Amino acid sequence: MILRSLATAGDWWADMSFFRELRRRKVFKVGAAYAVMAWVVLQVADQASPALRLPEWVPSLVLFFLLLGFPIAIFLAWAYELTPEGVRRTRNATNVEPSTGGIKFDLTLMALLVLAIGLIIHNSYFSDSTTENVSVDQRTGSVSIAVLPFLNLSDIPEQEHFADGLTEELLNSLDSMEGLRVVSRTSSFSFKGSPLSVTEIATQLGVEHILEGSVRRTGNNIRVTAQLIDATSDSHLWSENYDDIVSAEEVFKVQENIAKLVTDSLQVRLLPKYIPEAPDSLATLDLYYDGLFILNEIQNGRDTSDENFSRAVSKFEAALEAEPGWLPAIVRLGQVYHWWSVGGSRPEKIAKSRHYIEDALGRDPQNANAHAAMGYILWAEGDFEGSLSAYEKADQNGRQSGWGRAITLLNMGRLAAAVASYREAAQRYPVSSELKVQLVNSMYCAGQYSEITRNEGEMIASWPEIRQQIESIIALSHARLGNRERALAYVQALAQERQTEADFALTLAIVGEEDRARQAIDELADHGQGLASAATAARIIGEQDMALNLLERQYENRWSPGFTSFLFCEPEIRGLSGNPRYDAMLASLGLAPAE
């Protein structure tokens, strides 16, 4: 059928003198050769442009000139011919009948020529290039990256503060890009000085790309090197050096330039929402980076002494004194006082934090870090709706606030939403032990007992540093599912390690070990610890008044007005809804029963 159609077309073709002339002048052959050459040139341009640091529009410009050159090549093929004597104008045609085989070849050549031109245009303008060169995180639909701490190559060890500060500001810039999933500073910096390979680090962080580099400083002369690595293939996408940096403004321009190179390479083309404001002097930047170094020691739990908090405050205050009104220093002071309030009833620290954060938002209503800090402040003050609103504004302005939002949701009794936010946060903080415990605890509160026990082996093997906390939640989950022997096996092993059963009062009560549960409840009540668990255990064994007394003690002694999750986590406590004493606690917080 196809051959018959081609033969019919050949008969028609033979009658067309114009097309016979095109064939005689080799126009089709020139067109096909031009299309092949154009395709090769485009491939070279597409591959060479990133390596030569050429702008994104270079391949498009090459395509434009190639398309422009096509009709010129066709015209020259028509008007001139190459002879042994050189280029001559094409002679007039003589009456030569074309062969059927030649006609069929020309038809095939013409069809291939049209197809080739169509493919070139389609690949250049309509193909989805992001799926060809860029790994996409299947969980979020985002390109994932971790920024490892830049190495300090200076002769002075103290310059490590400068290298870390530069890295953190760069990470913040990337974190504000839509379409990028950036691992948190805490997780990335946990691999500082690690002997692991880039590929191994990327695997543990769950990312496809790694940005690393170095900083060398001599006096006020700074040199920065950065390189982007595709961890899936362990190949360098680019490497860049920046020399003779002599001012704070130039430091911030380097950070901005590196961020742009990353987003260009990963084909994330949206502009950042975080544009840091450079100080006027390197001396101010040094103070600021020193303060950041201390603040991160605090956030990582390495030194949470009051003396260290005071040192961080003094560094940021000195930066602010040197350049009054400099926004980054104001925001960081608010963050220091916010962290200073964590873990204890320190309303004066919260008040200080609010003072600086309100000042920052007055100067820049879109400052994402300030909105995130305000989210914590409002949570700590018990304003949950305000806290969620602040975290939403932080997200809208480029700061991922899943963890803070999860804590607020859990303390509002919105349990399923809290689990979802914790899962989101776990992608940003993949190595945080504290977050892992909170995530599994939120799953328990939401009644996801089967999922916890189904994954117990993997969790215990993967998280040895928090094994005891995780096994305690697993024991409770088995108890809730009626797996009495499994629950008691965990209790026995953990009690031997801790040399007490007090921490397992609730598990013992659930599985029916009433006498042991009573003894554990009394021990917890005497020490004023684990009162919410003791209250739940008391209600299970039929002691409702005791349960309410313990719950009210927990309510009065909680370290923050925002710490209310114990009112919602256990079904026996949620079942107190309708009891005047329980309802009074909820009403005082403006809370509704758990969802």
TORFITOR-958948 format. One line per field, with one value per residue (C-alpha): x, y, z; residue in one letter. Coordinates in Angstrom, 1 decimal. Layout:
<nodes>
X <- [X; ...]
Y <- [Y; ...]
Z <- [Z; ...]
res <- [A; ...]
</nodes>
This chain:
<nodes>
X <- [0.0; 2.7; 4.8; 1.8; 1.1; 4.7; 4.6; 1.5; 3.2; 6.2; 4.0; 2.6; 6.1; 7.4; 4.8; 5.8; 8.5; 9.2; 9.9; 12.0; 14.0; 14.4; 15.7; 18.1; 19.5; 20.0; 17.9; 16.5; 20.0; 21.3; 18.2; 18.7; 22.4; 21.7; 19.1; 21.7; 24.4; 21.9; 21.0; 24.7; 25.4; 22.4; 23.5; 27.0; 25.5; 23.2; 26.0; 28.7; 26.8; 26.6; 30.2; 31.4; 29.0; 27.2; 23.7; 20.6; 19.4; 22.5; 21.1; 17.9; 20.0; 21.9; 18.5; 17.3; 20.3; 20.1; 16.5; 17.4; 20.1; 17.9; 16.2; 19.5; 21.0; 18.0; 18.4; 22.1; 21.4; 18.9; 21.0; 24.5; 26.2; 29.6; 31.6; 35.2; 35.8; 34.4; 31.0; 28.9; 25.3; 23.1; 22.6; 19.1; 17.5; 17.7; 15.0; 16.1; 13.4; 13.8; 14.1; 11.4; 14.0; 15.4; 11.9; 11.1; 14.5; 13.6; 10.2; 11.7; 14.4; 11.8; 9.7; 12.8; 13.7; 10.3; 10.4; 14.0; 13.1; 10.0; 12.0; 14.6; 12.0; 10.0; 13.1; 14.2; 11.0; 8.4; 10.2; 10.2; 13.9; 13.4; 12.7; 15.8; 18.6; 17.3; 16.4; 13.1; 12.2; 9.3; 7.8; 7.5; 7.9; 10.8; 14.5; 16.4; 19.7; 21.9; 24.4; 27.4; 29.4; 32.1; 35.6; 37.7; 41.1; 42.3; 45.3; 43.2; 40.8; 38.4; 37.6; 35.5; 32.7; 32.9; 32.8; 29.8; 28.0; 28.5; 27.2; 24.1; 23.1; 23.6; 21.4; 18.7; 18.7; 18.3; 15.6; 13.4; 13.3; 10.1; 10.7; 13.7; 13.7; 16.6; 17.8; 18.0; 21.2; 21.1; 21.0; 23.6; 26.0; 25.8; 28.2; 30.8; 34.2; 32.5; 34.7; 31.7; 31.7; 29.4; 27.2; 26.9; 26.0; 23.4; 21.9; 21.6; 20.1; 17.7; 18.8; 20.0; 22.4; 25.1; 26.6; 30.0; 32.9; 35.6; 36.5; 40.1; 40.6; 43.7; 42.9; 40.1; 40.9; 38.5; 38.4; 35.4; 35.1; 31.8; 30.9; 27.6; 27.5; 24.9; 25.1; 23.2; 26.1; 28.8; 29.6; 30.3; 27.7; 29.9; 32.7; 33.3; 36.0; 35.5; 38.7; 39.6; 36.4; 37.1; 33.8; 30.6; 28.6; 30.8; 30.4; 26.6; 26.9; 28.9; 26.2; 23.5; 25.6; 26.2; 22.4; 21.7; 24.2; 22.5; 19.0; 20.1; 21.8; 18.8; 16.4; 14.6; 14.0; 11.9; 13.5; 14.3; 12.1; 15.0; 17.3; 19.7; 20.7; 24.5; 26.1; 28.4; 31.5; 33.2; 33.7; 29.9; 29.6; 32.2; 30.2; 27.1; 28.7; 30.2; 26.7; 25.3; 28.0; 27.0; 23.3; 23.7; 25.6; 22.6; 20.1; 22.1; 22.1; 25.9; 25.9; 22.6; 24.1; 22.9; 26.5; 26.4; 23.0; 24.6; 27.5; 25.2; 23.2; 26.4; 27.6; 24.3; 23.9; 27.5; 26.6; 23.4; 25.4; 27.9; 25.0; 21.8; 18.7; 20.4; 17.6; 19.4; 20.9; 17.5; 15.9; 18.7; 18.3; 14.7; 15.6; 18.2; 15.6; 13.1; 15.5; 16.4; 12.8; 12.6; 12.3; 11.4; 8.9; 10.7; 8.1; 10.7; 12.7; 9.5; 8.8; 12.4; 11.9; 8.6; 10.2; 12.9; 10.6; 7.9; 10.7; 11.9; 8.3; 7.8; 10.8; 10.1; 6.6; 7.7; 10.6; 10.2; 12.5; 10.7; 7.3; 8.6; 10.0; 6.6; 4.9; 6.9; 6.2; 2.5; 2.5; 4.4; 1.9; -1.0; -2.3; -2.5; -4.5; -2.1; 0.8; -0.6; -1.1; 2.5; 3.9; 1.7; 3.2; 6.7; 5.9; 4.6; 7.8; 10.2; 10.7; 9.7; 7.9; 6.5; 8.0; 6.7; 3.3; 3.2; 3.9; 1.1; -1.4; -0.6; -1.2; -4.5; -5.7; -5.6; -3.9; -4.0; -2.9; -0.1; 1.2; 1.2; 3.2; 5.7; 6.2; 6.8; 9.3; 11.1; 12.2; 13.8; 15.4; 16.2; 18.8; 17.0; 16.5; 14.2; 11.9; 11.8; 10.6; 8.0; 6.8; 6.3; 4.6; 2.2; 1.4; 0.6; -1.6; -3.4; -4.1; -1.8; -0.7; -0.6; 1.7; 4.1; 4.3; 4.5; 7.7; 9.1; 12.1; 13.2; 12.8; 14.8; 17.6; 17.8; 17.6; 19.8; 20.4; 16.7; 16.0; 14.5; 12.1; 10.9; 10.6; 8.4; 6.0; 6.1; 5.2; 2.2; 1.1; 1.3; -0.7; -3.4; -3.6; -4.1; -0.6; -0.1; 3.0; 4.8; 4.1; 5.2; 8.4; 9.4; 8.4; 10.6; 13.6; 13.3; 12.6; 15.8; 17.8; 16.1; 15.9; 12.3; 8.8; 7.5; 7.8; 5.6; 2.5; 0.3; 1.4; 0.9; -2.6; -3.6; -2.5; -4.3; -1.4; -3.3; -1.1; 2.1; 0.4; -0.7; 2.8; 4.1; 1.5; 2.4; 6.1; 5.4; 3.1; 5.7; 8.4; 6.0; 7.1; 5.0; 1.8; -0.2; 0.7; 0.0; -3.4; -4.3; -3.3; -5.3; -8.4; -7.9; -7.8; -11.0; -9.6; -11.2; -10.7; -7.1; -6.7; -8.2; -6.0; -2.9; -4.0; -4.6; -1.1; 0.3; -1.7; -0.5; 3.2; 3.6; 6.6; 4.7; 1.1; 1.4; 2.3; -1.2; -0.8; -1.2; -4.9; -5.5; -3.1; -4.7; -8.3; -9.1; -8.2; -10.1; -13.0; -13.2; -14.9; -18.1; -16.5; -16.6; -13.0; -11.6; -13.8; -12.6; -9.0; -9.9; -12.0; -9.2; -7.1; -9.8; -9.5; -12.1; -12.2; -9.6; -10.3]
Y <- [0.0; 2.4; 1.5; 2.0; 5.4; 6.4; 5.3; 7.3; 10.3; 9.6; 9.8; 13.2; 14.3; 13.5; 15.8; 18.7; 20.6; 23.0; 20.1; 18.4; 21.6; 21.7; 18.1; 18.9; 21.8; 19.6; 21.9; 19.0; 17.6; 21.0; 21.4; 18.0; 18.6; 22.0; 20.5; 17.9; 20.5; 22.8; 20.0; 19.3; 23.0; 23.3; 20.3; 21.8; 25.1; 23.6; 21.5; 24.1; 27.2; 26.1; 25.0; 28.3; 30.3; 31.8; 33.3; 31.1; 32.8; 31.8; 28.5; 30.3; 32.9; 30.2; 28.6; 32.0; 32.5; 28.9; 29.3; 32.6; 30.9; 28.2; 30.2; 31.7; 28.2; 27.1; 30.2; 29.7; 26.0; 27.1; 29.9; 28.4; 25.1; 23.7; 22.6; 21.5; 25.1; 26.6; 28.1; 29.0; 30.1; 27.1; 26.4; 26.1; 22.7; 20.2; 17.7; 14.9; 12.6; 11.8; 8.2; 6.8; 5.7; 9.2; 10.6; 8.3; 9.2; 12.9; 12.4; 10.5; 13.2; 16.0; 14.2; 13.7; 17.4; 18.6; 16.2; 17.3; 21.0; 20.3; 18.3; 21.0; 23.7; 21.5; 20.5; 24.1; 25.7; 23.2; 20.4; 20.3; 20.7; 20.4; 16.7; 16.1; 17.5; 18.1; 15.6; 16.3; 15.3; 12.9; 13.7; 17.5; 18.1; 20.3; 20.2; 19.4; 20.8; 21.0; 23.7; 22.3; 24.6; 26.4; 25.4; 28.0; 28.1; 31.2; 31.0; 32.3; 29.7; 32.4; 33.1; 30.0; 32.3; 34.3; 31.2; 29.8; 33.1; 33.4; 29.9; 30.5; 33.7; 31.9; 29.0; 31.6; 33.1; 29.6; 28.7; 31.5; 30.2; 28.6; 25.2; 24.4; 22.2; 23.3; 21.2; 23.3; 24.7; 22.5; 19.3; 20.5; 21.7; 18.4; 17.1; 19.8; 18.0; 14.7; 12.1; 11.0; 11.5; 14.0; 11.2; 9.6; 13.0; 13.6; 10.2; 10.8; 14.3; 13.0; 15.5; 15.3; 18.3; 19.6; 23.1; 23.4; 25.8; 27.5; 30.9; 32.3; 35.6; 37.7; 40.9; 42.5; 40.6; 37.6; 34.8; 32.6; 29.3; 27.5; 24.4; 22.7; 18.9; 16.5; 13.9; 11.3; 11.1; 12.6; 15.1; 18.8; 21.1; 24.2; 25.7; 29.4; 31.6; 35.1; 37.0; 40.4; 40.8; 43.8; 45.1; 43.8; 44.8; 42.7; 39.7; 40.0; 40.3; 37.1; 35.3; 36.7; 35.6; 32.1; 31.7; 32.8; 30.3; 27.5; 28.4; 28.8; 25.4; 23.7; 25.6; 27.4; 30.7; 32.6; 35.5; 35.0; 36.5; 36.9; 39.7; 40.5; 44.0; 44.5; 46.5; 49.4; 47.7; 44.4; 45.1; 45.1; 41.9; 40.3; 41.1; 39.8; 36.5; 36.0; 36.4; 33.9; 31.4; 31.6; 31.5; 28.3; 26.8; 27.6; 26.2; 23.0; 22.5; 22.7; 25.6; 26.9; 28.6; 32.1; 33.3; 32.1; 33.8; 37.0; 36.7; 36.4; 39.4; 41.5; 40.6; 41.6; 44.7; 45.8; 45.3; 47.4; 50.1; 50.3; 50.6; 51.6; 50.3; 47.5; 45.0; 41.6; 42.4; 43.4; 40.2; 38.1; 39.8; 38.9; 35.3; 35.1; 36.2; 33.8; 30.9; 32.1; 31.7; 28.0; 25.4; 27.6; 30.2; 33.4; 36.0; 38.8; 37.1; 36.7; 40.4; 41.3; 39.0; 40.7; 44.2; 43.4; 41.4; 44.1; 46.7; 44.5; 44.0; 47.8; 48.3; 45.4; 43.9; 41.1; 39.9; 36.1; 35.4; 38.0; 36.5; 33.0; 34.4; 36.1; 32.8; 31.3; 34.3; 34.1; 30.4; 30.8; 33.5; 31.1; 33.0; 30.0; 31.5; 34.4; 32.0; 30.1; 33.4; 34.5; 31.2; 31.5; 34.9; 33.5; 30.8; 33.3; 35.4; 32.5; 30.9; 27.3; 27.1; 23.5; 22.7; 25.7; 25.3; 21.6; 22.5; 25.1; 22.7; 19.9; 22.3; 23.3; 19.7; 19.7; 16.3; 15.1; 18.6; 18.5; 15.2; 16.5; 19.5; 17.4; 15.2; 18.3; 19.6; 16.3; 16.8; 20.1; 18.7; 15.1; 14.5; 16.2; 13.7; 16.1; 16.5; 12.7; 12.2; 14.9; 13.5; 10.0; 11.4; 13.4; 10.2; 8.5; 11.5; 11.2; 7.5; 6.2; 3.2; 0.7; 2.8; 3.2; -0.5; -1.4; 0.7; 0.1; -2.0; 0.6; 3.4; 1.7; 0.7; 4.1; 6.3; 4.7; 8.1; 8.4; 4.7; 4.9; 7.7; 5.9; 2.6; 4.2; 5.4; 2.0; 0.4; 2.7; 2.0; -1.8; -1.3; 0.7; -2.1; -4.7; -6.3; -6.8; -9.0; -6.8; -3.7; -5.3; -6.6; -3.0; -1.8; -4.5; -3.7; 0.0; -0.1; -2.1; 0.6; 3.5; 1.5; 2.6; 1.9; 5.3; 6.5; 3.6; 4.2; 4.8; 1.6; -0.5; 1.0; 0.3; -3.4; -3.9; -4.0; -1.8; -2.3; -1.5; 1.4; 2.9; 2.6; 4.4; 7.1; 7.9; 8.1; 10.5; 12.6; 12.8; 14.1; 16.4; 14.8; 13.2; 14.4; 14.2; 10.6; 9.9; 11.6; 9.4; 6.3; 7.4; 7.8; 4.4; 2.7; 4.6; 7.4; 10.4; 12.9; 12.0; 12.3; 15.9; 16.9; 15.7; 17.4; 20.7; 20.5; 19.9; 22.8; 25.2; 24.0; 24.0; 26.1; 28.0; 29.1; 27.5; 24.1; 22.4; 19.3; 17.1; 18.2; 16.5; 13.6; 10.8; 9.6; 9.2; 12.9; 14.0; 12.0; 14.4; 16.9; 18.0; 17.8; 21.4; 21.2; 20.0; 22.4; 25.3; 24.6; 24.6; 27.8; 29.7; 29.0; 29.8; 26.2; 23.8; 20.0; 18.1; 17.4]
Z <- [0.0; 1.0; -2.1; -4.4; -2.8; -3.3; -6.9; -7.5; -5.9; -8.1; -11.2; -10.0; -9.1; -12.6; -14.2; -12.0; -13.8; -10.9; -8.5; -11.2; -11.3; -7.5; -7.7; -10.5; -8.6; -5.5; -3.4; -1.3; -0.7; 0.5; 2.7; 4.3; 4.9; 6.4; 8.8; 10.0; 10.4; 12.3; 14.7; 15.5; 16.1; 18.4; 20.5; 20.8; 21.9; 24.4; 26.1; 25.9; 27.2; 30.8; 30.9; 29.4; 31.7; 28.8; 29.3; 29.0; 25.8; 23.8; 22.4; 21.4; 19.6; 17.8; 16.7; 15.5; 13.2; 12.0; 11.0; 9.3; 7.4; 6.0; 3.2; 2.3; 1.9; -0.2; -2.4; -3.0; -3.8; -6.4; -8.0; -7.9; -8.4; -7.5; -10.5; -11.1; -12.3; -9.1; -8.1; -11.2; -11.8; -12.4; -16.1; -17.6; -17.6; -20.5; -21.2; -19.0; -17.6; -13.9; -12.8; -10.6; -8.1; -7.9; -7.5; -4.6; -3.0; -3.3; -1.7; 1.2; 1.6; 1.6; 4.2; 6.4; 5.9; 7.1; 10.1; 11.1; 11.0; 13.1; 15.7; 16.0; 16.7; 19.1; 21.1; 21.4; 22.3; 23.5; 25.3; 29.1; 29.8; 33.5; 33.3; 31.1; 33.2; 36.7; 39.4; 41.0; 44.5; 44.1; 47.5; 47.0; 43.2; 44.1; 43.2; 46.4; 47.6; 50.7; 51.4; 53.2; 55.5; 53.4; 54.5; 56.3; 54.5; 56.3; 58.6; 61.5; 63.0; 64.1; 60.5; 60.7; 62.0; 58.8; 56.5; 58.5; 58.4; 54.6; 54.2; 56.3; 54.4; 51.1; 52.4; 53.4; 49.9; 48.3; 50.9; 49.7; 46.1; 45.1; 43.5; 45.7; 48.8; 50.8; 53.8; 57.0; 58.3; 61.4; 59.2; 56.7; 59.3; 61.2; 58.5; 59.1; 59.0; 58.1; 56.4; 54.3; 50.6; 49.0; 47.6; 51.1; 52.7; 50.0; 50.6; 54.3; 53.7; 51.0; 48.3; 44.7; 44.8; 47.1; 47.2; 48.8; 48.8; 50.8; 52.1; 52.4; 54.1; 54.7; 56.5; 54.5; 51.3; 50.8; 48.2; 47.9; 45.9; 45.3; 43.4; 42.6; 42.5; 41.1; 43.9; 41.8; 39.4; 41.6; 38.8; 39.0; 37.4; 37.8; 39.9; 40.4; 42.1; 43.4; 44.2; 45.7; 47.8; 50.0; 51.3; 52.9; 49.9; 47.7; 50.0; 49.7; 45.9; 45.8; 47.8; 45.4; 42.4; 43.7; 44.5; 40.9; 39.4; 41.5; 40.4; 36.7; 36.8; 38.4; 36.2; 39.0; 37.5; 40.1; 41.9; 45.6; 48.2; 50.7; 49.6; 52.5; 53.3; 53.4; 56.2; 55.3; 56.8; 57.1; 60.8; 61.3; 59.2; 61.4; 64.5; 62.9; 61.8; 65.3; 66.7; 64.2; 65.2; 68.9; 68.1; 66.1; 69.0; 71.1; 68.5; 68.2; 72.0; 72.3; 74.7; 76.1; 79.2; 80.0; 79.5; 75.9; 75.3; 76.7; 74.3; 71.3; 72.4; 72.8; 69.3; 67.7; 69.8; 68.9; 65.2; 65.7; 67.6; 64.7; 62.1; 63.8; 62.2; 60.3; 59.9; 60.0; 63.4; 64.8; 63.6; 65.1; 68.5; 68.4; 67.6; 70.4; 73.1; 71.6; 72.0; 75.5; 76.6; 75.4; 78.1; 80.9; 82.0; 81.1; 80.0; 80.2; 77.4; 75.3; 75.8; 74.6; 71.6; 70.7; 71.0; 68.4; 66.1; 66.0; 65.3; 62.4; 60.9; 61.2; 59.0; 56.6; 56.8; 54.4; 56.4; 56.5; 59.5; 61.6; 60.8; 61.7; 65.1; 65.7; 65.1; 68.0; 70.2; 69.6; 70.3; 73.5; 74.6; 73.8; 70.7; 68.4; 65.6; 65.5; 65.5; 62.5; 60.7; 61.3; 60.1; 56.9; 56.3; 56.8; 54.2; 51.8; 52.0; 51.6; 55.0; 55.4; 58.8; 58.8; 62.2; 64.1; 62.4; 63.4; 67.1; 67.1; 65.4; 67.8; 70.8; 69.2; 69.0; 65.2; 65.2; 61.6; 60.3; 62.8; 61.6; 58.0; 59.0; 60.9; 57.8; 55.8; 58.3; 58.4; 54.8; 55.8; 59.0; 57.9; 60.7; 63.6; 66.5; 68.3; 65.3; 64.8; 68.3; 67.9; 64.6; 66.0; 69.1; 66.9; 65.0; 68.4; 69.4; 66.1; 66.7; 64.0; 66.2; 63.4; 61.3; 64.2; 65.0; 61.4; 61.1; 64.6; 63.4; 60.8; 63.3; 66.0; 63.6; 61.9; 65.0; 67.7; 69.4; 70.3; 70.7; 74.2; 73.4; 70.3; 72.1; 74.7; 72.1; 70.3; 73.7; 74.1; 70.5; 71.0; 74.2; 72.4; 69.7; 72.4; 71.8; 75.6; 75.5; 73.0; 75.1; 78.3; 76.7; 75.8; 79.3; 81.0; 78.8; 79.2; 82.9; 83.4; 81.6; 83.5; 86.8; 87.2; 85.9; 86.6; 83.0; 81.9; 84.1; 81.1; 79.2; 82.4; 82.9; 79.3; 79.4; 82.8; 85.2; 87.7; 90.8; 89.0; 87.3; 90.6; 92.0; 88.9; 89.1; 92.7; 91.8; 89.0; 91.2; 94.0; 91.5; 89.6; 86.3; 83.5; 85.1; 81.9; 81.4; 85.1; 84.7; 81.7; 83.6; 86.6; 84.4; 82.9; 86.3; 87.3; 89.3; 87.5; 90.3; 90.7; 86.9; 86.9; 89.8; 88.0; 84.8; 86.5; 88.1; 84.6; 83.3; 86.0; 85.9; 82.1; 81.1; 78.4; 77.9; 74.5; 75.8; 75.7; 73.6; 76.8; 76.8; 73.5; 73.0; 74.8; 74.0; 77.8; 78.3; 75.2; 76.6; 79.5; 77.2; 79.0; 82.5; 83.9; 85.1; 81.8; 79.8; 82.0; 81.1; 77.4; 77.7; 79.4; 76.4; 73.8; 72.5; 71.2; 71.6; 69.5; 65.9]
res <- [M; I; L; R; S; L; A; T; A; G; D; W; W; A; D; M; S; F; F; R; E; L; R; R; R; K; V; F; K; V; G; A; A; Y; A; V; M; A; W; V; V; L; Q; V; A; D; Q; A; S; P; A; L; R; L; P; E; W; V; P; S; L; V; L; F; F; L; L; L; G; F; P; I; A; I; F; L; A; W; A; Y; E; L; T; P; E; G; V; R; R; T; R; N; A; T; N; V; E; P; S; T; G; G; I; K; F; D; L; T; L; M; A; L; L; V; L; A; I; G; L; I; I; H; N; S; Y; F; S; D; S; T; T; E; N; V; S; V; D; Q; R; T; G; S; V; S; I; A; V; L; P; F; L; N; L; S; D; I; P; E; Q; E; H; F; A; D; G; L; T; E; E; L; L; N; S; L; D; S; M; E; G; L; R; V; V; S; R; T; S; S; F; S; F; K; G; S; P; L; S; V; T; E; I; A; T; Q; L; G; V; E; H; I; L; E; G; S; V; R; R; T; G; N; N; I; R; V; T; A; Q; L; I; D; A; T; S; D; S; H; L; W; S; E; N; Y; D; D; I; V; S; A; E; E; V; F; K; V; Q; E; N; I; A; K; L; V; T; D; S; L; Q; V; R; L; L; P; K; Y; I; P; E; A; P; D; S; L; A; T; L; D; L; Y; Y; D; G; L; F; I; L; N; E; I; Q; N; G; R; D; T; S; D; E; N; F; S; R; A; V; S; K; F; E; A; A; L; E; A; E; P; G; W; L; P; A; I; V; R; L; G; Q; V; Y; H; W; W; S; V; G; G; S; R; P; E; K; I; A; K; S; R; H; Y; I; E; D; A; L; G; R; D; P; Q; N; A; N; A; H; A; A; M; G; Y; I; L; W; A; E; G; D; F; E; G; S; L; S; A; Y; E; K; A; D; Q; N; G; R; Q; S; G; W; G; R; A; I; T; L; L; N; M; G; R; L; A; A; A; V; A; S; Y; R; E; A; A; Q; R; Y; P; V; S; S; E; L; K; V; Q; L; V; N; S; M; Y; C; A; G; Q; Y; S; E; I; T; R; N; E; G; E; M; I; A; S; W; P; E; I; R; Q; Q; I; E; S; I; I; A; L; S; H; A; R; L; G; N; R; E; R; A; L; A; Y; V; Q; A; L; A; Q; E; R; Q; T; E; A; D; F; A; L; T; L; A; I; V; G; E; E; D; R; A; R; Q; A; I; D; E; L; A; D; H; G; Q; G; L; A; S; A; A; T; A; A; R; I; I; G; E; Q; D; M; A; L; N; L; L; E; R; Q; Y; E; N; R; W; S; P; G; F; T; S; F; L; F; C; E; P; E; I; R; G; L; S; G; N; P; R; Y; D; A; M; L; A; S; L; G; L; A; P; A; E]
</nodes>
